[in-house]
């Protein structure tokens, strides 16, 4: 059973930065595919960034490209989401999600589906990010 523990949310002014952390346990980290999603009430969950840990290959949503970066620390079994130049439209609950790579998720397949929430089996509890002046 994979456990995901998120941290790092909070309130910032527009233009500010935050770094979210997601610590994973219960599964070999290099065989996990991890992603960050965000959700606001009344809207669908949106994939923000994903990482294929074995290859350190990353995917970033167009809506945050150039402002958000996803990275990993294999020694800490942790994935980070660095968020810079935050805007009010980034306000949401942010969730870490994971799925075991297995034999299904090749690199090319993951490139196509990384932002689909139905592909992930495990979810963290969420951390709130609020951007306002």
N, C-alpha and C positions, 0 to 999 in steps of 0.2 A: 504494500500500500504506500503510495507516494504521499508525502506530506509537504505542503508548500506554506511557508511563512513569509508574509510580505511585511515590509516596513518602509518608512521614509516619506509617507504622504504628509500633507499639511496645507497651510494657507500661504500664498505668496501674492505679491503684486505683479501686474503685467510686466513682462520683461525679465522676471526672476527665474530662478532655476531650482529644481529639486532632483534628487536621485532616489529612485525606488530600488529596493532590494527584495529578492525572492530567494530564500534558502530552501533547497530541496533535500529531502531525505527519503530513504526507503527504496531506492532504486539506483543502479549505477549511473552516476551523473553523465558520463559520456554517451550513454544510450538514451538520454532524454531529449525530447524536443520541447522547448519552452517558449512561451510567448506572453506578451502583455496585451490585455484587452481593456477597454474602458466602456463604461455605460453610464448614461444619464437616464433619469426616470422617463419612461414612455418611449424610449428609443431602443433599438437593437444594440447588442453588444458589438463593439467595433474592434477589430484587430489593429493594434498599434505597431507592434514589432514582434518578430519571432527569431529564434536562433536554433540552428542545427548544431548542437554542442560538439559532436564528434568532429565536425569539419570547421567549426567556428564560422559558419556561414550565416549571415544575417539578412533579414528582410525588414523593411520599414514602410509603413503606409505612406502614401503620397501626401496625406493631410498633415503629416508631421515631419516629412523628410527635410533634412537640413537643420532641424531643431532637436530631434530626439535621436538617441543612440542606444543600442542594446549591446551589452557585453557580458562576458562570463568570467568567473574566477573558479577554475577547476579545483584549486586547493581548498576552497570554501564551499564548493557545491552551490554556488550562488550566481544568479543572473541579475544584472542591473539594468535599469532604464534611466539614463541620464536625460533630463528634460530641460532644455534651455529656451530662453525667450518665450516663456509661457504666456499664453493669452487666455482671456476669459472663456473662449470656446474649448479650452482644454479641461475645464472643470468637469469632473466626473469621478466615479468610483473606478479605481484601477485594480484589475485582477491579474494575478499570475496564473498561467495554465500550463499543464504538462501532459505529455503522452509518451509512452515507451516507443522507441523507434521500431522495434520488432523487425519484421522483414518487409513490412508494407511501405514504410516511409523512406524511400530512397531520397537522395538529395533533390533530384529533379521533381519528384512528386511533391515533396514538402514545399518546394518553391511555389507550386500551384495552389496549395491548400492551406498554407500556414495561417491565414487569417480567418479560417472557418472555425467557429467556436465548437461546432459539433464534432470536430476531429480530436478534441482534447478530452481526456478522461478525468483529469484531476485539476482542481481549482483551489486557489487560496481564498482567504476570507475577505479579501479586498482592502484597499487603503484609499481614503478619500483625498483627492487633490482639488483645491479650491483656488481659483485665480481671480482676484478682484482688487479694485483700488479702494 
